[in-house]
Amino acid sequence: MPEDSPKLDAQPGSANRRGDGRLTTGDMARLASSTLRTVRFYEEAGILEPLERTEGGHRLFAETEMQRLRLALDLRHADLSLEDVRALFGSKGEHASGAAAARAITEKLDAQLELVGAQLEQLQALAAELKATQEALKGCLACEKSELFPEKCGDCSVMRVQKSLPNALKVLWRVQT
Protein backbone atom coordinates (compact mmCIF):
# COMPACT_ATOMS: atom_id res chain seq x y z
CA MET A 1 0.00 0.00 0.00
CA PRO A 2 1.51 3.42 -0.93
CA GLU A 3 2.52 5.68 1.94
CA ASP A 4 -0.11 8.33 1.17
CA SER A 5 -3.00 5.85 0.84
CA PRO A 6 -5.43 5.73 3.77
CA LYS A 7 -4.99 2.61 5.82
CA LEU A 8 -7.99 0.45 6.48
CA ASP A 9 -9.04 -0.16 10.04
CA ALA A 10 -8.50 -3.84 10.83
CA GLN A 11 -11.06 -4.02 13.64
CA PRO A 12 -13.50 -6.90 13.26
CA GLY A 13 -16.84 -5.75 11.90
CA SER A 14 -15.44 -2.56 10.43
CA ALA A 15 -16.07 -2.77 6.73
CA ASN A 16 -13.12 -1.05 5.11
CA ARG A 17 -12.96 1.96 7.41
CA ARG A 18 -10.26 4.44 6.64
CA GLY A 19 -7.60 4.87 9.27
CA ASP A 20 -8.73 8.47 9.85
CA GLY A 21 -12.16 7.44 11.16
CA ARG A 22 -14.05 8.88 8.22
CA LEU A 23 -16.36 6.59 6.30
CA THR A 24 -16.86 6.45 2.56
CA THR A 25 -20.30 6.03 1.03
CA GLY A 26 -19.40 2.37 0.47
CA ASP A 27 -18.39 1.96 4.11
CA MET A 28 -21.68 3.48 5.20
CA ALA A 29 -23.63 1.14 2.94
CA ARG A 30 -21.76 -1.97 4.09
CA LEU A 31 -21.92 -1.13 7.79
CA ALA A 32 -25.66 -0.44 7.54
CA SER A 33 -26.29 -3.54 5.38
CA SER A 34 -27.67 -1.16 2.81
CA THR A 35 -26.75 0.15 -0.63
CA LEU A 36 -24.79 3.05 -2.06
CA ARG A 37 -28.03 4.33 -3.57
CA THR A 38 -29.71 4.37 -0.14
CA VAL A 39 -26.85 6.33 1.43
CA ARG A 40 -26.99 8.87 -1.40
CA PHE A 41 -30.79 9.03 -1.08
CA TYR A 42 -30.59 9.95 2.61
CA GLU A 43 -27.91 12.50 1.87
CA GLU A 44 -30.07 14.10 -0.82
CA ALA A 45 -33.01 14.05 1.61
CA GLY A 46 -30.95 16.09 4.08
CA ILE A 47 -30.73 13.37 6.72
CA LEU A 48 -27.03 12.64 6.20
CA GLU A 49 -24.33 15.21 5.76
CA PRO A 50 -20.82 14.33 4.59
CA LEU A 51 -17.88 15.98 6.34
CA GLU A 52 -16.19 16.61 3.04
CA ARG A 53 -15.52 15.33 -0.43
CA THR A 54 -12.19 14.03 -1.60
CA GLU A 55 -10.44 15.52 -4.62
CA GLY A 56 -12.03 12.71 -6.61
CA GLY A 57 -15.51 13.74 -5.39
CA HIS A 58 -16.04 10.87 -2.95
CA ARG A 59 -18.11 11.68 0.11
CA LEU A 60 -16.55 11.13 3.54
CA PHE A 61 -18.80 10.80 6.59
CA ALA A 62 -18.25 10.98 10.35
CA GLU A 63 -19.15 7.96 12.49
CA THR A 64 -22.11 9.96 13.84
CA GLU A 65 -23.59 9.94 10.34
CA MET A 66 -23.43 6.14 10.42
CA GLN A 67 -25.55 6.22 13.57
CA ARG A 68 -27.99 8.62 11.87
CA LEU A 69 -28.24 6.30 8.87
CA ARG A 70 -28.95 3.25 11.02
CA LEU A 71 -31.63 5.09 12.98
CA ALA A 72 -33.19 6.46 9.78
CA LEU A 73 -33.29 2.97 8.28
CA ASP A 74 -34.82 1.53 11.46
CA LEU A 75 -37.47 4.27 11.53
CA ARG A 76 -38.31 3.69 7.87
CA HIS A 77 -38.61 -0.07 8.53
CA ALA A 78 -41.03 0.83 11.32
CA ASP A 79 -43.16 2.59 8.66
CA LEU A 80 -42.25 6.21 9.34
CA SER A 81 -42.46 8.25 6.17
CA LEU A 82 -39.38 10.03 4.88
CA GLU A 83 -40.98 13.32 5.89
CA ASP A 84 -41.57 12.01 9.44
CA VAL A 85 -37.95 10.85 9.69
CA ARG A 86 -36.70 14.19 8.38
CA ALA A 87 -38.96 16.05 10.83
CA LEU A 88 -37.78 13.92 13.74
CA PHE A 89 -34.12 14.51 12.90
CA GLY A 90 -34.68 18.24 12.47
CA SER A 91 -36.97 18.69 15.45
CA LYS A 92 -34.31 19.72 17.97
CA GLY A 93 -33.16 22.64 15.83
CA GLU A 94 -36.68 23.99 15.40
CA HIS A 95 -37.19 24.84 19.07
CA ALA A 96 -35.94 27.62 21.28
CA SER A 97 -35.25 25.46 24.34
CA GLY A 98 -34.36 21.93 25.30
CA ALA A 99 -37.70 21.55 27.04
CA ALA A 100 -39.67 22.51 23.93
CA ALA A 101 -37.58 20.23 21.72
CA ALA A 102 -37.86 17.34 24.19
CA ARG A 103 -41.66 17.74 24.34
CA ALA A 104 -41.97 17.76 20.57
CA ILE A 105 -39.73 14.73 20.09
CA THR A 106 -41.42 12.88 22.95
CA GLU A 107 -44.83 13.41 21.36
CA LYS A 108 -43.56 12.10 18.02
CA LEU A 109 -41.95 9.11 19.71
CA ASP A 110 -45.12 8.36 21.70
CA ALA A 111 -47.10 8.10 18.48
CA GLN A 112 -44.43 5.93 16.88
CA LEU A 113 -44.19 3.65 19.92
CA GLU A 114 -47.93 3.05 19.71
CA LEU A 115 -47.61 2.03 16.06
CA VAL A 116 -44.57 -0.18 16.76
CA GLY A 117 -46.48 -1.87 19.60
CA ALA A 118 -49.34 -2.69 17.25
CA GLN A 119 -46.88 -3.99 14.65
CA LEU A 120 -45.20 -6.16 17.28
CA GLU A 121 -48.54 -7.69 18.23
CA GLN A 122 -49.25 -8.46 14.58
CA LEU A 123 -45.82 -9.96 14.06
CA GLN A 124 -46.09 -12.07 17.22
CA ALA A 125 -49.46 -13.40 16.07
CA LEU A 126 -48.01 -14.16 12.63
CA ALA A 127 -45.01 -15.91 14.21
CA ALA A 128 -47.33 -18.07 16.32
CA GLU A 129 -49.43 -18.89 13.25
CA LEU A 130 -46.38 -19.85 11.19
CA LYS A 131 -44.94 -21.93 14.03
CA ALA A 132 -48.24 -23.81 14.38
CA THR A 133 -48.26 -24.38 10.61
CA GLN A 134 -44.71 -25.66 10.75
CA GLU A 135 -45.61 -28.05 13.57
CA ALA A 136 -48.68 -29.31 11.73
CA LEU A 137 -46.64 -29.93 8.57
CA LYS A 138 -44.14 -32.11 10.43
CA GLY A 139 -46.57 -34.98 10.01
CA CYS A 140 -46.41 -34.49 6.26
CA LEU A 141 -42.65 -34.90 6.08
CA ALA A 142 -43.02 -38.66 5.71
CA CYS A 143 -45.88 -38.44 3.20
CA GLU A 144 -45.67 -41.06 0.51
CA LYS A 145 -49.42 -41.34 -0.12
CA SER A 146 -49.45 -40.21 -3.71
CA GLU A 147 -53.16 -41.06 -4.03
CA LEU A 148 -53.96 -38.21 -1.59
CA PHE A 149 -51.32 -35.67 -2.54
CA PRO A 150 -51.82 -32.97 -3.65
CA GLU A 151 -55.57 -32.66 -4.11
CA LYS A 152 -56.89 -34.70 -1.17
CA CYS A 153 -54.55 -33.77 1.68
CA GLY A 154 -57.58 -32.85 3.78
CA ASP A 155 -58.56 -36.53 3.77
CA CYS A 156 -55.20 -37.58 5.21
CA SER A 157 -55.11 -38.79 8.82
CA VAL A 158 -52.29 -36.30 9.56
CA MET A 159 -54.73 -33.45 8.91
CA ARG A 160 -57.82 -35.09 10.39
CA VAL A 161 -56.27 -35.93 13.79
CA GLN A 162 -55.43 -32.31 14.54
CA LYS A 163 -57.91 -30.43 16.71
CA SER A 164 -57.78 -27.43 14.44
CA LEU A 165 -55.58 -26.43 11.57
CA PRO A 166 -53.83 -23.07 11.53
CA ASN A 167 -55.23 -20.71 8.93
CA ALA A 168 -51.85 -20.43 7.23
CA LEU A 169 -51.80 -24.21 6.77
CA LYS A 170 -55.31 -24.18 5.34
CA VAL A 171 -54.23 -21.58 2.80
CA LEU A 172 -50.83 -23.02 1.94
CA TRP A 173 -51.95 -26.66 1.88
CA ARG A 174 -55.40 -25.89 0.48
CA VAL A 175 -57.25 -27.92 3.05
CA GLN A 176 -60.39 -27.18 5.03
CA THR A 177 -61.62 -28.86 8.20
Secondary structure, DSSP 8 states (H G I E B T S, - for coil): --TTS--B--STT--S-BTTS-EEHHHHHHHTT--HHHHHHHHHTTS---SEE-TT--EEE-HHHHHHHHHHHHHHHTT--HHHHHHHHHTGGGSSSHHHHHHHHHHHHHHHHHHHHHHHHHHHHHHHHHHHHHHHHGGGTT---TTTTTTTGGGSHHHHTSS---HHHHHHHT---
